[in-house]
Amino acid sequence: MTSSRTYAEFFVPESETVVAARDRAAQLGCAATGSGTAAALTFLAASVNARAVVEIGTGVGVSGVSLLAGMTPDGILTTIDIEAEHQRAARRAFADAGIAPGRTRLINGRGLDVLPRLTDGAYDVVFIDGDRSEYPQYVAEAVRLLRPGGLLVMDGAFAGDRVADPTQRDADTVAVRDAGRAVRDDETLVAALLPVGDGLLTAVRRG
Ligand SMILES: C[S@@+](CC[C@H](N)C(=O)[O-])C[C@H]1O[C@@H](n2cnc3c(N)ncnc32)[C@H](O)[C@@H]1O
C-alpha cells in the first residue's frame, strides 16, 4: 500500500470499542471490516440519514458499530450471520458502544435464506460482507430491498487484488467479479468502486 493509501486508511481514528472488537476478531479468526471501510460506512449511512439498514456478515460487529454511528438515533440495523459465536462477539461490541438492544436485530442464519423474508424497498442501506461465493445473489436481493435513493455497499470488491487479474478464475473471485459487473451494468443503479481497504463498491438506487 502506498503511504497516501495508508494515510487514508487510518485517517479517521477508531473508538476503543472497535479496537477491542478487532482483538476479538483475531481470536475468532474473523476478518473484520478494515479501518478506512468502517469510516466510509459511517459516512455513507449518515449521508442518506439511514434508519433501516441490512447487513450480510455481522462478524464481530466492527461494520455494525460503524453503520449505527452514522444512522439516525432511532435507526435499526438488521444483521445476518451463520456463525452464532461471531454474533455473540458483535452483541458485546454493540453493548460496549452504548447501542440500545432495540436498535439491532441479529438474525442467525444463511444470508440467502433470510434475505427473501425482508420487505421490498424498505431499506436505506444494504451492506454486503458475507460469503463471497454468494455475492451475485446478495446483489440481486439488495436491489429489491433498497428504497429509491438507497445505497448498496459491497466490501471485498478487489478480493485481495484477484478481481482485477483476469487469470484468477477461482469460484470466489469469479463471484465477486460477477457481482461487481452486475452492479455496474444495472441501469437502476449509479455505481462507483472506491479504492478503500479491499475495495468498497458503492451504488445508489435511482429515484
Ligand atoms: C468478512 S466477515 C464479516 C466481518 C464484519 N463485517 C465485521 O466488520 O466484523 C464475513 C462474515 O460472514 C459470515 N458468513 C459466511 N457465510 C455466510 C452466509 N452464507 N450467510 C451469512 N453470513 C455468512 C461469516 O460467519 C463472517 O462472520
The ligand as an SDF file (V2000), in Angstrom:
LIG
                    3D

 27 29  0  0  0  0  0  0  0  0999 V2000
  -15.7050  -10.7700    6.4440 C   0  0  0  0  0  0  0  0  0  0  0  0
  -16.6260  -11.3770    7.7920 S   0  0  0  0  0  0  0  0  0  0  0  0
  -17.6550  -10.0170    8.2380 C   0  0  0  0  0  0  0  0  0  0  0  0
  -16.9670   -9.0400    9.1450 C   0  0  0  0  0  0  0  0  0  0  0  0
  -17.8890   -7.9660    9.6990 C   0  0  0  0  0  0  0  0  0  0  0  0
  -18.4420   -7.1300    8.6690 N   0  0  0  0  0  0  0  0  0  0  0  0
  -17.1690   -7.1390   10.7450 C   0  0  0  0  0  0  0  0  0  0  0  0
  -16.8550   -5.9630   10.4970 O   0  0  0  0  0  0  0  0  0  0  0  0
  -16.8770   -7.6980   11.7980 O   0  0  0  0  0  0  0  0  0  0  0  0
  -17.7690  -12.4300    6.9820 C   0  0  0  0  0  0  0  0  0  0  0  0
  -18.8650  -12.9630    7.8700 C   0  0  0  0  0  0  0  0  0  0  0  0
  -19.8360  -13.5950    7.0380 O   0  0  0  0  0  0  0  0  0  0  0  0
  -20.3220  -14.7230    7.7210 C   0  0  0  0  0  0  0  0  0  0  0  0
  -20.8780  -15.6340    6.7200 N   0  0  0  0  0  0  0  0  0  0  0  0
  -20.2290  -16.5410    5.9480 C   0  0  0  0  0  0  0  0  0  0  0  0
  -21.0800  -17.1720    5.1280 N   0  0  0  0  0  0  0  0  0  0  0  0
  -22.3020  -16.6360    5.3830 C   0  0  0  0  0  0  0  0  0  0  0  0
  -23.6120  -16.8710    4.8540 C   0  0  0  0  0  0  0  0  0  0  0  0
  -23.8060  -17.7830    3.9000 N   0  0  0  0  0  0  0  0  0  0  0  0
  -24.6410  -16.1480    5.3480 N   0  0  0  0  0  0  0  0  0  0  0  0
  -24.4310  -15.2230    6.3300 C   0  0  0  0  0  0  0  0  0  0  0  0
  -23.2180  -14.9640    6.8630 N   0  0  0  0  0  0  0  0  0  0  0  0
  -22.1720  -15.6590    6.4020 C   0  0  0  0  0  0  0  0  0  0  0  0
  -19.1230  -15.2610    8.4780 C   0  0  0  0  0  0  0  0  0  0  0  0
  -19.5340  -16.0690    9.5570 O   0  0  0  0  0  0  0  0  0  0  0  0
  -18.4210  -13.9840    8.9020 C   0  0  0  0  0  0  0  0  0  0  0  0
  -18.7970  -13.5910   10.2000 O   0  0  0  0  0  0  0  0  0  0  0  0
  1  2  1  0
  2  3  1  0
  2 10  1  0
  3  4  1  0
  4  5  1  0
  5  6  1  0
  5  7  1  0
  7  8  2  0
  7  9  1  0
 10 11  1  0
 11 12  1  0
 11 26  1  0
 12 13  1  0
 13 14  1  0
 13 24  1  0
 14 15  1  0
 14 23  1  0
 15 16  2  0
 16 17  1  0
 17 18  1  0
 17 23  2  0
 18 19  1  0
 18 20  2  0
 20 21  1  0
 21 22  2  0
 22 23  1  0
 24 25  1  0
 24 26  1  0
 26 27  1  0
M  CHG  2   2   1   9  -1
M  END
$$$$
